[in-house]
Amino acid sequence: MSRRATLAICALSVVLVMITLLTCGFLTLKSGQNEIDTSWVGKLDEYLNEAKPYPAPPDSWDLSDHFIHLFEDGKSYLVEYSCGGTNLVAFLENLADKADAKIDVTINEGFLDRITAFDKVVSLTYRNQLISPSGHGNVWFILQDNLNEGLNGTVVLAQTINNEEELSIWAILK
């Protein structure tokens, strides 16, 4: 098959996937699950308004065990870094623990790149997964879904399963 034909088939596949996503919806909760609780988004916005993003990582960042970043309008801002728990870290860890409804969709690093480029997202990154009280790895909280994929109020968890990092989308149900 020629390169042009291969590219045409790939483009057609992408278009068909997009049509399916637009007509069927991107995310579907497993059967029998309720509505997604997005009430925490406002509280997290309050925390972010109180925080003053750092223009660049400070010299002491290398001693920190976690980092909180805000992704908005295609830019990344370091919001907080610390060696100990803060109110914002406790709030985010509590949210990650409450995420109890797994969304039936497969995601990858490309998905994360896209949502952090276009949506309003807060990430909680641990230097070492063993530091995380829940044992999960990094967590992304989607505050605003600018791509209209049904992601408002969802949480992306990175977990190590069989020595491989697995990404999954979770929701807190009402």
For each residue, the residues with C-beta under 8 A, 3 or more apart:
1: 5 6 9
2: 5 6
3: 6 7
4: 7 8
5: 1 2 8 9
6: 1 2 3 9 10
7: 3 4 10 11
8: 4 5 11 12
9: 1 5 6 12 13
10: 6 7 13 14
11: 7 8 14 15
12: 8 9 15 16
13: 9 10 16 17
14: 10 11 17 18
15: 11 12 18 19
16: 12 13 19 20
17: 13 14 20 21
18: 14 15 21 22
19: 15 16 22 23
20: 16 17 23 24
21: 17 18 24 25 26 149
22: 18 19
23: 19 20
24: 20 21 28
25: 21 28 150
26: 21 105 149 150 151
27: 103 104 105 149 150 151 154 169
28: 24 25 103 104 105
29: 33 34 36 101 103 104 171
30: 33 101 102 103 104
31:
32:
33: 29 30 101 171 173
34: 29 173 174
35: 173 174
36: 29 101 152 153 154 171 172 173 174
37: 40 153 171 172 173 174
38: 41 152 153
39: 42 43
40: 37 43 44 95 153 172
41: 38 44 45 143 144 152 153
42: 39 45 46
43: 39 40 46 47 91
44: 40 41 47 48 91 92 95 122 141 143
45: 41 42 48 49 143
46: 42 43 49 50
47: 43 44 50 51 87 88 91
48: 44 45 51 70 79 122
49: 45 46
50: 46 47
51: 47 48 79 80 88
52:
53: 70 77 78 79
54: 57 58 77 78 79 81
55:
56: 78
57: 54 61 78 81
58: 54 61 81
59:
60: 63 64
61: 57 58 64 67 81
62:
63: 60 83
64: 60 61 67 81 82 83 127
65: 82 83 126 127 128 131
66: 81 82 89 124 125 126 127 131
67: 61 64 78 80 81 123 124 125 127
68: 78 79 80 81 88 89 92 122 123 124 125
69: 76 77 78 79 122 123 125
70: 48 53 76 77 79 120 121 122
71: 75 76 77 115 116 117 119 120 121 122 123
72: 75 77 120 121
73:
74: 117 118
75: 71 72
76: 69 70 71 116
77: 53 54 69 70 71 72
78: 53 54 56 57 67 68 69 81
79: 48 51 53 54 68 69 70 88 122
80: 51 67 68 86 88 89
81: 54 57 58 61 64 66 67 68 78
82: 64 65 66 85 86 89
83: 63 64 65
84:
85: 82 89 90 93
86: 80 82 89 90
87: 47 90 91
88: 47 51 68 79 80 91 92
89: 66 68 80 82 85 86 92 93 124
90: 85 86 87 93 94
91: 43 44 47 87 88 94 95
92: 44 68 88 89 95 96 122 124 139 141
93: 85 89 90 96 97 124 132 133 134
94: 90 91 97 98
95: 40 44 91 92 98 99 141 155 172
96: 92 93 99 124 134 136 139 155 157
97: 93 94 133 134
98: 94 95 172
99: 95 96 155 157 170 171 172
100: 170 171 172 173
101: 29 30 33 36 170 171 172 173
102: 30 168 169 170
103: 27 28 29 30 154 168 169 170 171
104: 27 28 29 30
105: 26 27 28 169
106:
107: 111 112 156 167 168 169
108: 111 112 167
109: 112 113 167
110: 113 114
111: 107 108 114 115 167
112: 107 108 109 115 116 140 156 167
113: 109 110 116 117
114: 110 111 117 118 147
115: 71 111 112 118 119 121 140 142 147 151 156
116: 71 76 112 113 119 121 123 140
117: 71 74 113 114
118: 74 114 115 146 147
119: 71 115 116 142 143 144 145 146 147 151
120: 70 71 72 142 143 144 146
121: 70 71 72 115 116 140 141 142 143
122: 44 48 68 69 70 71 79 92 140 141 143
123: 67 68 69 71 116 138 139 140 141
124: 66 67 68 89 92 93 96 138 139 141
125: 66 67 68 69 138
126: 65 66 129 131 132 137 138
127: 64 65 66 67 131
128: 65 131
129: 126 132 135 136 137 160
130:
131: 65 66 126 127 128
132: 93 126 129 135 136 137
133: 93 97
134: 93 96 97
135: 129 132 159
136: 96 129 132 139 157 158 159
137: 126 129 132 157 158 159 160 165
138: 123 124 125 126 158
139: 92 96 123 124 136 155 156 157 158
140: 112 115 116 121 122 123 155 156
141: 44 92 95 121 122 123 124 155
142: 115 119 120 121 145 151 152 153 154 155 156
143: 41 44 45 119 120 121 122 152 153
144: 41 119 120 152
145: 119 142 148 149 150 151 152
146: 118 119 120
147: 114 115 118 119 151
148: 145
149: 21 26 27 145
150: 25 26 27 145
151: 26 27 115 119 142 145 147 154 169
152: 36 38 41 142 143 144 145
153: 36 37 38 40 41 142 143 171 172
154: 27 36 103 142 151 169 170 171
155: 95 96 99 139 140 141 142 169 170 171 172
156: 107 112 115 139 140 142 167 168 169 170
157: 96 99 136 137 139 167 168 169 170
158: 136 137 138 139 165 166 167
159: 135 136 137 165 166 168
160: 129 137 163 164 165 166
161: 164 166
162:
163: 160
164: 160 161
165: 137 158 159 160
166: 158 159 160 161
167: 107 108 109 111 112 156 157 158
168: 102 103 107 156 157 159
169: 27 102 103 105 107 151 154 155 156 157
170: 99 100 101 102 103 154 155 156 157
171: 29 33 36 37 99 100 101 103 153 154 155
172: 36 37 40 95 98 99 100 101 153 155
173: 33 34 35 36 37 100 101
174: 34 35 36 37
